[in-house]
């Protein structure tokens, strides 16, 4: 989104904001600006603080609006979902619900809500909270912004008792054990007037029932959380968890090396190499849960059929889209940009999710073939002029604007290759590398864009963002769409997979959807990046990966990493790390965040790991 991220990537969509944060970050030496209002007292009390450096700023603290991975991660920590995912193999396990059962026709699902979950203000969490959450999403368009696809097929939701939740469906729905929707306390949220504008960022602590309680937030700077001592699964072991925003990845790595932060994700190959072998630092390099892609603008439109934006008309031709992707050397992207810390991309679902992983047939596979790409462009009516520029029937040279994230070195590196590869075809490439890609993306004012989403164990959400129903109602509205794809055949397959309860049959339908995306050329999945991250062992003694055997730590489909993290013993910490580990928020001296604070329109584009 969870997923679109995205350039986001859900992870959705809300399609959210621009990729790695939206502001300028300057370093000033010699000062200390702690996030903790009383850092010296915290140090005296011997509190253990786990500080996580993140490359995204929060788009919204409202679970009804948030789509960025950093934001949805906060909600997994502060609110319970009906179910969770087992960290070993991703199968559905109890969350707020202890069990769930369908009726014989599978149109009515009954959930037993646990009686030992309390909101952080002391009130009991009940089935009424869950019913209210879903009903609000079903009846309020603003509340359906982030996760509306999960309830679109709901007919009626009731709570006959505090421990019984009943959901009636219009037709079968295969995601009933994978409803990735944070359940909120009715007695708090029923006071909200406008869900489309309420960001849940004015009153702390935020009332929740997850393993952590959100206690502090500063836009484009940090989020602070404390353990929920009454969490039914047991309280986290650290005294405080802090997510700190860094626009610059090298600054985050430097902070990790100095012990000023405990954990850093999204490492580049060079950063990972520099950290390997360093004392008190462990590098985790494991198969990731996201894809890295180029998305075309297929002609931005709204549900009412109105066209908007200014995408290049040539991209409406499937032959042109396929020619562009045929002129992208995916293996070079893996070898030269990710330097082996990724797998070559093909289908929409990463190979980590083996049930839904799809590969094209030999005859279908688009391989790097510039000569064939040139022929496809010729067949589509494009030829080179005397200057070697590709021109259309109007005689104008073809130049594409490619949206990229100014803070993402991978975007810039791949962008230079595109200029080279497509330049051989006579196509001009302009890289629009912006701190905030949200505005042009939502306005449809781009030709192609670097895209990426973190995929959930159940792929329904990342599939839903390419359906016609995900388009904005009007050009002025916010939709759940990723890049305005509206394809009737894809929609038909989406409806089929959603209603198919047989796992094997459903997987086959999902693969057909991936095949359709591949053939139409709207999405060119170039790579499946590894989760490359690092943490300080003198601050974190142990932490759970997902999957446990070889998985990621940051951005999990659950709260296992931060909930399970065990502080290192005081004797294991150096003087430097013990000091900076408590005085949180120091970035190589002081961090001055300039030009931030703007809450972008809730919609799309965050970073390569947009939504979960």
C-alpha positions as CSV (number, residue, x, y, z in Angstrom):
1,X,0.0,0.0,0.0
2,X,-0.6,-1.4,2.4
3,X,1.2,-1.2,0.0
4,X,2.2,2.5,-2.9
5,X,3.8,2.6,-0.8
6,X,3.9,4.5,-3.9
7,X,5.5,7.1,-5.8
8,X,4.6,6.0,-3.6
9,X,3.2,2.2,-4.5
10,X,-1.1,1.6,-1.4
11,X,-0.1,1.2,-1.0
12,X,-2.7,3.0,-2.2
13,X,-4.1,5.1,-2.9
14,X,-4.7,7.4,-2.0
15,X,-1.9,7.6,-3.9
16,X,-0.1,9.4,-1.9
17,X,2.6,11.7,-1.7
18,X,5.8,12.1,-2.9
19,X,8.4,9.7,-2.4
20,X,10.8,10.3,0.1
21,X,9.5,13.1,1.9
22,X,8.9,16.6,1.0
23,X,11.3,19.0,2.4
24,X,14.7,20.3,2.7
25,X,16.9,19.2,5.5
26,X,20.0,21.1,6.5
27,X,22.6,20.1,9.0
28,X,24.2,22.5,11.4
29,X,27.1,21.4,13.5
30,X,27.6,21.9,17.2
31,X,24.0,22.1,18.4
32,X,21.7,19.5,19.9
33,X,18.0,19.6,19.3
34,X,16.3,16.7,21.0
35,X,12.9,15.6,20.1
36,X,12.3,14.5,23.7
37,X,11.3,17.6,25.7
38,X,13.3,16.4,28.7
39,X,16.1,14.3,27.3
40,X,18.4,14.7,30.3
41,X,15.7,13.3,32.5
42,X,15.1,10.4,30.2
43,X,18.8,9.6,30.3
44,X,18.8,9.7,34.0
45,X,15.9,7.4,34.2
46,X,17.8,4.9,32.0
47,X,15.0,4.7,29.4
48,X,15.7,2.6,26.3
49,X,14.7,4.4,23.1
50,X,14.6,2.7,19.7
51,X,15.0,5.3,17.0
52,X,14.2,4.3,13.4
53,X,15.4,6.5,10.5
54,X,12.8,6.7,7.8
55,X,13.0,8.2,4.3
56,X,9.3,9.1,4.1
57,X,7.4,11.8,5.9
58,X,4.0,11.0,7.2
59,X,1.1,11.8,4.9
60,X,-1.6,11.4,7.5
61,X,-2.1,9.9,10.9
62,X,-5.7,9.1,10.1
63,X,-6.1,5.4,9.2
64,X,-8.9,6.5,6.8
65,X,-6.5,8.6,4.7
66,X,-3.0,7.2,5.0
67,X,-1.3,5.3,2.2
68,X,2.4,5.8,2.7
69,X,4.2,2.9,4.1
70,X,5.6,4.9,7.1
71,X,2.0,6.0,8.0
72,X,0.4,2.6,7.6
73,X,3.2,1.2,9.6
74,X,2.3,3.5,12.4
75,X,-1.3,2.4,12.3
76,X,-0.3,-1.3,12.5
77,X,1.4,-0.3,15.7
78,X,-1.4,1.7,17.2
79,X,-4.6,0.0,16.1
80,X,-5.5,-3.7,15.9
81,X,-6.9,-5.2,12.7
82,X,-9.4,-8.1,12.8
83,X,-6.6,-10.5,11.8
84,X,-2.9,-10.4,11.6
85,X,-0.2,-12.3,9.6
86,X,2.0,-14.9,11.1
87,X,5.6,-13.8,11.0
88,X,6.8,-17.3,10.0
89,X,4.7,-17.9,6.8
90,X,2.2,-15.0,6.5
91,X,-0.9,-17.1,7.2
92,X,-3.8,-15.3,8.8
93,X,-3.9,-15.4,12.6
94,X,-6.0,-13.8,15.3
95,X,-5.9,-10.0,15.9
96,X,-8.8,-8.2,17.4
97,X,-10.8,-11.2,16.3
98,X,-10.0,-14.6,17.9
99,X,-11.8,-16.5,15.1
100,X,-13.9,-16.1,12.0
101,X,-16.5,-18.3,10.3
102,X,-18.4,-18.1,7.1
103,X,-22.0,-19.2,6.5
104,X,-22.7,-22.1,4.2
105,X,-23.1,-19.8,1.2
106,X,-20.1,-17.8,2.4
107,X,-22.0,-14.5,2.2
108,X,-22.1,-14.0,6.0
109,X,-19.0,-13.9,8.1
110,X,-19.1,-14.0,11.9
111,X,-16.1,-12.8,13.9
112,X,-15.5,-13.4,17.6
113,X,-14.0,-10.2,19.0
114,X,-11.6,-10.8,21.9
115,X,-12.7,-9.6,25.3
116,X,-9.2,-8.7,26.6
117,X,-8.4,-5.7,24.3
118,X,-8.7,-2.2,25.8
119,X,-8.3,1.2,24.3
120,X,-5.5,3.2,25.7
121,X,-8.0,5.4,27.5
122,X,-9.2,2.4,29.5
123,X,-12.4,1.6,27.6
124,X,-13.1,-1.9,26.3
125,X,-12.6,-2.5,22.6
126,X,-15.7,-4.2,21.2
127,X,-17.4,-5.4,18.1
128,X,-19.3,-2.1,18.0
129,X,-16.0,-0.3,17.3
130,X,-15.3,-2.6,14.3
131,X,-18.9,-2.3,13.0
132,X,-18.7,1.5,13.3
133,X,-15.3,1.5,11.5
134,X,-16.6,-0.5,8.5
135,X,-20.0,1.2,8.4
136,X,-18.3,4.6,8.3
137,X,-16.2,3.5,5.4
138,X,-19.2,2.2,3.6
139,X,-21.2,5.4,4.0
140,X,-18.6,8.2,4.0
141,X,-16.5,8.8,0.9
142,X,-13.8,10.5,2.9
143,X,-13.5,7.6,5.3
144,X,-13.2,5.2,2.3
145,X,-10.2,7.1,0.9
146,X,-7.4,4.7,1.9
147,X,-9.1,1.3,2.3
148,X,-12.5,1.6,0.6
149,X,-11.8,-1.4,-1.7
150,X,-12.1,-3.7,1.3
151,X,-15.7,-2.7,2.0
152,X,-17.1,-2.1,-1.5
153,X,-18.7,-5.5,-1.5
154,X,-20.1,-5.3,2.1
155,X,-23.9,-5.3,2.3
156,X,-24.4,-4.9,6.0
157,X,-22.2,-4.9,9.2
158,X,-23.6,-5.3,12.7
159,X,-22.5,-6.0,16.2
160,X,-25.1,-8.2,17.9
161,X,-23.0,-8.3,21.1
162,X,-19.7,-6.8,22.3
163,X,-17.8,-9.9,21.2
164,X,-19.7,-10.7,18.0
165,X,-19.2,-9.0,14.6
166,X,-21.3,-10.0,11.6
167,X,-20.5,-8.9,8.0
168,X,-22.9,-9.7,5.2
169,X,-21.6,-9.6,1.7
170,X,-23.2,-8.9,-1.7
171,X,-21.3,-11.7,-3.2
172,X,-18.4,-14.0,-2.1
173,X,-15.2,-12.2,-1.1
174,X,-11.9,-14.0,-0.7
175,X,-10.2,-11.3,1.5
176,X,-12.3,-11.8,4.6
177,X,-9.4,-13.1,6.6
178,X,-7.1,-10.4,5.2
179,X,-9.1,-7.1,5.8
180,X,-6.1,-4.8,6.3
181,X,-8.2,-2.1,7.9
182,X,-7.3,-0.5,11.3
183,X,-10.2,-0.7,13.7
184,X,-10.7,2.6,15.5
185,X,-12.5,3.5,18.8
186,X,-16.0,4.7,18.0
187,X,-16.3,6.9,21.0
188,X,-13.3,9.0,19.7
189,X,-13.8,9.0,16.0
190,X,-17.6,9.5,15.9
191,X,-16.9,13.1,16.8
192,X,-15.1,13.8,13.5
193,X,-17.0,16.0,11.1
194,X,-15.0,15.6,7.9
195,X,-13.0,12.4,7.4
196,X,-11.4,13.7,4.2
197,X,-9.7,16.5,6.1
198,X,-9.1,15.1,9.6
199,X,-5.5,14.1,10.0
200,X,-5.6,12.9,13.6
201,X,-2.5,15.0,14.4
202,X,-3.7,17.6,17.0
203,X,-4.4,15.6,20.1
204,X,-1.9,13.3,21.9
205,X,-1.7,10.6,23.1
206,X,-3.8,9.1,20.3
207,X,-6.3,6.5,21.6
208,X,-5.5,3.1,20.2
209,X,-5.3,-0.6,21.2
210,X,-2.2,-1.8,19.5
211,X,1.2,-2.6,21.0
212,X,2.2,1.1,21.0
213,X,0.5,4.4,21.9
214,X,1.2,7.4,19.6
215,X,2.4,10.2,22.0
216,X,4.0,12.8,19.8
217,X,4.3,14.0,16.2
218,X,5.9,16.8,14.2
219,X,5.2,17.0,10.5
220,X,8.2,16.0,8.3
221,X,10.3,15.4,11.4
222,X,9.3,12.6,13.8
223,X,6.7,10.3,15.3
224,X,7.0,9.2,18.9
225,X,5.3,6.1,20.5
226,X,5.2,4.6,24.0
227,X,4.5,1.0,24.9
228,X,0.9,0.1,25.5
229,X,1.3,-1.6,28.9
230,X,-2.2,-3.2,28.6
231,X,-1.7,-4.7,25.1
232,X,-3.2,-8.2,25.2
233,X,-0.2,-9.8,23.5
234,X,2.2,-8.2,26.0
235,X,3.9,-4.8,26.1
236,X,6.9,-4.0,23.9
237,X,10.3,-4.0,25.6
238,X,11.7,-0.6,24.6
239,X,10.6,2.4,26.6
240,X,10.0,4.5,23.5
241,X,9.9,4.0,19.8
242,X,10.8,7.0,17.5
243,X,10.5,7.2,13.8
244,X,12.7,10.1,12.5
245,X,12.5,11.5,9.0
246,X,15.7,12.0,7.0
247,X,15.6,13.4,3.5
248,X,19.2,12.4,2.9
249,X,20.1,8.7,3.1
250,X,23.8,9.4,3.8
251,X,22.8,11.5,6.8
252,X,20.7,8.7,8.1
253,X,23.6,6.2,7.7
254,X,26.0,8.6,9.4
255,X,23.6,8.9,12.3
256,X,23.5,5.1,12.6
257,X,27.3,4.9,12.6
258,X,27.4,7.5,15.4
259,X,24.7,5.7,17.4
260,X,22.2,8.5,17.0
261,X,19.7,6.2,15.5
262,X,19.1,2.5,16.1
263,X,17.9,1.4,12.6
264,X,18.1,2.5,9.0
265,X,16.3,0.9,6.0
266,X,16.4,1.4,2.2
267,X,20.2,1.3,2.0
268,X,22.0,1.7,-1.3
269,X,24.5,-0.9,-2.3
270,X,27.3,1.5,-1.4
271,X,25.9,2.3,2.0
272,X,25.3,-1.4,2.8
273,X,28.9,-2.2,1.8
274,X,30.2,0.6,4.1
275,X,28.3,-0.7,7.0
276,X,29.1,-4.4,6.7
277,X,31.8,-5.5,9.1
278,X,31.4,-2.3,11.2
279,X,31.4,-3.0,14.9
280,X,28.0,-3.0,16.6
281,X,26.1,-2.9,13.2
282,X,24.2,-5.8,11.5
283,X,23.2,-5.5,7.9
284,X,20.0,-7.3,6.8
285,X,19.8,-8.1,3.1
286,X,16.7,-10.2,2.3
287,X,14.1,-10.6,-0.5
288,X,11.8,-7.7,-0.3
289,X,8.0,-7.3,-0.6
290,X,7.9,-4.6,-3.2
291,X,8.4,-4.0,-6.9
292,X,10.2,-1.2,-8.7
293,X,8.5,-0.1,-12.0
294,X,7.9,2.4,-14.7
295,X,4.3,3.4,-15.0
296,X,2.9,5.1,-18.1
297,X,0.2,7.7,-18.1
298,X,-2.6,5.9,-20.1
299,X,-4.6,9.1,-20.3
300,X,-5.8,10.4,-17.0
301,X,-9.5,10.3,-16.6
302,X,-12.2,10.3,-13.9
303,X,-15.1,8.0,-13.3
304,X,-17.4,10.4,-15.1
305,X,-15.3,9.9,-18.2
306,X,-13.7,13.4,-18.2
307,X,-10.2,13.4,-19.5
308,X,-7.6,15.6,-17.8
309,X,-3.8,16.0,-17.6
310,X,-1.4,16.3,-20.5
311,X,0.1,12.8,-20.9
312,X,1.8,12.2,-24.3
313,X,-0.7,11.0,-26.8
314,X,1.7,8.4,-28.2
315,X,1.4,6.4,-25.0
316,X,-2.2,5.6,-25.8
317,X,-0.8,3.2,-28.4
318,X,0.0,-0.3,-26.9
319,X,2.8,-0.8,-29.5
320,X,4.6,2.4,-28.3
321,X,4.4,1.3,-24.6
322,X,5.7,-2.1,-25.4
323,X,8.5,-0.6,-27.5
324,X,9.6,1.5,-24.6
325,X,9.7,-1.4,-22.3
326,X,11.5,-3.5,-24.9
327,X,14.2,-0.8,-24.8
328,X,14.8,-1.2,-21.0
329,X,17.5,-3.6,-20.0
330,X,16.1,-5.0,-16.7
331,X,19.2,-7.0,-16.0
332,X,21.3,-3.9,-16.3
333,X,19.1,-2.2,-13.8
334,X,19.6,-5.1,-11.3
335,X,23.4,-5.4,-12.0
336,X,24.4,-1.7,-12.3
337,X,21.8,0.2,-10.2
338,X,20.9,-2.3,-7.5
339,X,24.3,-4.0,-7.8
340,X,22.8,-7.4,-7.3
341,X,20.6,-6.5,-4.4
342,X,17.4,-7.2,-6.4
343,X,15.9,-9.7,-8.8
344,X,15.0,-8.9,-12.4
345,X,11.3,-7.8,-12.6
346,X,8.6,-9.3,-14.7
347,X,5.2,-9.9,-13.1
348,X,3.4,-7.5,-10.7
349,X,3.8,-9.7,-7.5
350,X,7.3,-10.2,-6.1
351,X,8.7,-13.8,-6.1
352,X,8.6,-13.7,-2.3
353,X,4.9,-14.4,-2.6
354,X,5.3,-17.6,-4.4
355,X,1.5,-18.4,-4.6
356,X,0.9,-15.4,-6.8
357,X,4.3,-15.0,-8.5
358,X,3.9,-14.9,-12.3
359,X,6.4,-15.1,-15.1
360,X,5.6,-14.6,-18.8
361,X,5.8,-17.5,-21.3
362,X,8.8,-17.6,-23.6
363,X,6.7,-16.3,-26.5
364,X,5.2,-13.5,-24.3
365,X,8.4,-12.4,-22.6
366,X,9.6,-8.9,-23.4
367,X,13.4,-9.0,-23.6
368,X,15.8,-6.2,-24.2
369,X,15.7,-5.7,-28.0
370,X,16.3,-2.2,-29.2
371,X,16.0,-3.2,-32.9
372,X,12.6,-4.8,-32.4
373,X,11.6,-1.8,-30.3
374,X,12.5,0.5,-33.2
375,X,10.4,-1.6,-35.6
376,X,7.4,-1.5,-33.3
377,X,7.7,2.3,-33.2
378,X,7.8,2.3,-37.1
379,X,4.8,0.1,-37.2
380,X,3.0,2.6,-35.0
381,X,3.7,5.4,-37.5
382,X,6.8,6.9,-35.9
383,X,10.1,7.5,-37.8
384,X,13.3,9.4,-37.4
385,X,13.9,12.7,-39.0
386,X,17.2,14.0,-40.5
387,X,18.5,14.8,-37.0
388,X,17.9,11.3,-35.7
389,X,14.9,12.4,-33.7
390,X,11.8,10.2,-33.5
391,X,8.8,12.2,-34.8
392,X,5.1,11.4,-35.1
393,X,2.7,12.1,-38.0
394,X,2.6,15.8,-36.9
395,X,6.3,16.0,-37.5
396,X,7.1,16.9,-33.9
397,X,10.0,15.2,-32.0
398,X,8.9,12.8,-29.3
399,X,10.1,13.7,-25.8
400,X,8.9,12.1,-22.6
401,X,8.7,13.6,-19.1
402,X,9.6,11.0,-16.5
403,X,8.6,11.8,-12.9
404,X,11.2,10.8,-10.4
405,X,11.9,11.3,-6.8
406,X,14.6,13.8,-6.1
407,X,15.6,11.9,-2.9
408,X,15.8,8.5,-4.6
409,X,19.3,7.8,-6.1
410,X,17.9,4.7,-7.9
411,X,15.4,6.8,-9.8
412,X,18.1,9.2,-11.0
413,X,20.5,6.3,-12.0
414,X,17.8,4.5,-13.9
415,X,16.7,7.8,-15.5
416,X,20.2,8.3,-17.0
417,X,20.0,4.8,-18.5
418,X,16.6,5.7,-20.0
419,X,18.1,8.7,-21.6
420,X,20.7,6.5,-23.2
421,X,18.5,3.6,-24.1
422,X,15.5,5.6,-25.4
423,X,17.9,8.1,-27.0
424,X,19.1,5.4,-29.3
425,X,15.5,5.2,-30.5
426,X,15.5,9.0,-31.1
427,X,13.3,9.7,-28.1
428,X,14.1,12.6,-25.8
429,X,13.8,12.0,-22.0
430,X,13.4,14.8,-19.5
431,X,13.8,13.7,-15.9
432,X,11.4,15.6,-13.6
433,X,13.0,14.8,-10.2
434,X,10.9,16.5,-7.5
435,X,10.7,16.4,-3.8
436,X,6.9,16.3,-4.2
437,X,5.7,14.2,-7.2
438,X,2.2,14.1,-5.8
439,X,0.8,17.2,-7.5
440,X,1.8,16.4,-11.1
441,X,0.9,12.7,-10.6
442,X,-2.6,13.4,-9.4
443,X,-3.1,16.0,-12.0
444,X,-2.1,13.5,-14.7
445,X,0.7,15.9,-15.8
446,X,3.4,13.4,-16.6
447,X,4.2,10.9,-19.3
448,X,5.9,8.1,-17.3
449,X,6.8,7.8,-13.6
450,X,8.9,5.7,-11.4
451,X,6.5,3.6,-9.3
452,X,6.6,1.0,-6.6
453,X,4.4,-0.7,-4.1
454,X,4.9,-2.9,-1.1
455,X,2.7,-6.0,-1.6
456,X,0.7,-7.7,1.1
457,X,0.4,-11.5,1.5
458,X,-3.1,-11.1,0.0
459,X,-2.6,-9.1,-3.3
460,X,-6.1,-7.8,-3.5
461,X,-5.3,-4.2,-2.7
462,X,-2.4,-3.7,-5.1
463,X,-4.6,-5.2,-7.8
464,X,-7.6,-3.0,-6.9
465,X,-5.7,0.2,-7.6
466,X,-5.7,-0.6,-11.3
467,X,-9.4,-1.0,-11.6
468,X,-11.8,1.5,-13.1
469,X,-13.6,1.9,-9.8
470,X,-10.4,3.3,-8.3
471,X,-10.5,6.3,-10.6
472,X,-11.4,9.7,-9.0
473,X,-15.1,10.6,-9.2
474,X,-14.2,13.8,-10.9
475,X,-10.8,15.4,-11.9
476,X,-11.0,17.4,-8.7
477,X,-11.5,14.4,-6.5
478,X,-9.1,11.9,-5.0
479,X,-9.3,8.4,-6.1
480,X,-7.5,5.1,-5.1
481,X,-6.0,4.7,-8.6
482,X,-2.3,4.2,-9.0
483,X,-1.8,5.6,-12.6
484,X,-5.3,5.9,-14.1
485,X,-5.5,2.4,-15.7
486,X,-9.0,1.4,-16.6
487,X,-9.2,-1.8,-18.5
488,X,-12.5,-3.8,-18.7
489,X,-10.8,-7.1,-19.1
490,X,-8.6,-6.5,-16.1
491,X,-11.7,-5.4,-14.1
492,X,-13.5,-8.7,-15.1
493,X,-10.6,-10.7,-13.8
494,X,-10.4,-8.6,-10.6
495,X,-14.1,-9.4,-9.8
496,X,-13.4,-13.1,-10.5
497,X,-10.5,-13.4,-8.1
498,X,-12.2,-11.5,-5.4
499,X,-15.1,-14.0,-5.5
500,X,-13.0,-17.1,-5.7
501,X,-12.5,-18.9,-2.4
502,X,-10.5,-21.8,-3.8
503,X,-6.8,-20.7,-3.3
504,X,-5.4,-22.4,-6.3
505,X,-8.1,-21.2,-8.7
506,X,-7.8,-17.7,-7.3
507,X,-4.0,-17.7,-7.7
508,X,-4.5,-18.6,-11.4
509,X,-6.9,-15.7,-11.9
510,X,-4.4,-13.3,-10.2
511,X,-1.7,-14.5,-12.6
512,X,-4.0,-13.8,-15.5
513,X,-4.3,-10.2,-14.2
514,X,-0.5,-9.9,-14.0
515,X,-0.3,-11.2,-17.6
516,X,-2.8,-8.6,-18.7
517,X,-0.9,-5.7,-17.0
518,X,2.3,-7.0,-18.6
519,X,0.8,-7.3,-22.2
520,X,-0.9,-3.9,-22.1
521,X,2.4,-2.3,-21.2
522,X,1.0,0.1,-18.6
523,X,3.4,-1.2,-16.0
524,X,7.0,-2.2,-16.6
525,X,8.2,-3.9,-13.5
526,X,12.0,-3.6,-13.7
527,X,13.1,-5.1,-10.5
528,X,12.2,-6.6,-7.1
529,X,14.5,-4.8,-4.7
530,X,15.9,-6.6,-1.6
531,X,15.1,-5.2,1.8
532,X,18.6,-3.8,2.6
533,X,18.6,-2.4,6.2
534,X,20.9,-2.2,9.2
535,X,20.6,-1.8,13.0
536,X,22.9,-1.3,15.9
537,X,23.5,-4.4,18.0
538,X,24.6,-2.4,21.0
539,X,21.1,-0.9,21.1
540,X,19.0,-3.8,19.7
541,X,19.8,-7.2,21.0
542,X,17.2,-9.1,19.0
543,X,14.4,-8.3,16.5
544,X,11.9,-10.4,14.5
545,X,12.1,-10.5,10.7
546,X,9.2,-11.3,8.4
547,X,9.3,-14.0,7.2
548,X,11.4,-14.9,10.2
549,X,13.9,-17.1,8.2
550,X,14.9,-14.4,5.8
551,X,12.7,-11.3,5.6
552,X,12.5,-7.6,6.2
553,X,12.4,-5.7,9.5
554,X,11.0,-2.4,8.4
555,X,7.6,-2.2,6.8
556,X,6.2,-5.6,7.8
557,X,2.7,-6.9,7.3
558,X,2.3,-6.6,11.1
559,X,4.0,-5.2,14.2
560,X,6.4,-8.0,14.9
561,X,9.7,-6.2,14.5
562,X,9.2,-3.3,16.8
563,X,6.9,-5.2,19.2
564,X,9.5,-8.0,19.6
565,X,12.7,-5.8,19.7
566,X,14.8,-6.4,22.8
567,X,17.1,-3.7,24.1
568,X,20.8,-4.5,24.4
569,X,22.1,-4.7,27.9
570,X,23.6,-1.5,29.2
571,X,27.0,-3.1,29.5
572,X,26.9,-3.9,25.8
573,X,26.4,-0.2,24.8
574,X,29.3,2.1,24.2
575,X,29.4,5.5,25.9
576,X,28.5,7.3,22.6
577,X,25.6,5.0,21.8
578,X,24.2,5.0,25.3
579,X,24.1,8.8,25.3
580,X,22.7,9.4,21.8
581,X,20.3,6.4,22.1
582,X,18.3,8.3,24.7
583,X,18.6,11.9,23.4
584,X,16.6,11.3,20.3
585,X,16.5,13.5,17.3
586,X,20.1,14.5,17.0
587,X,21.2,14.5,13.4
588,X,25.0,14.9,13.2
589,X,24.5,17.9,15.4
590,X,21.2,19.5,14.8
591,X,18.6,18.9,12.2
592,X,16.8,21.9,10.7
593,X,13.8,21.0,8.6
594,X,13.2,23.7,6.1
595,X,10.3,24.1,3.7
596,X,8.4,21.1,5.2
597,X,5.2,21.1,7.0
598,X,3.1,21.1,3.9
599,X,0.6,18.3,4.1
600,X,0.2,17.2,0.5
601,X,-3.1,16.3,-0.9
602,X,-4.1,12.9,0.3
603,X,-3.7,10.8,-2.6
604,X,-0.7,9.1,-4.0
605,X,2.9,9.0,-4.4
606,X,5.2,8.4,-1.6
607,X,8.2,6.5,-2.4
608,X,9.2,3.2,-3.8
609,X,7.5,1.7,-0.8
610,X,4.5,3.8,-0.7
611,X,1.7,1.8,0.8
612,X,2.2,-1.5,2.5
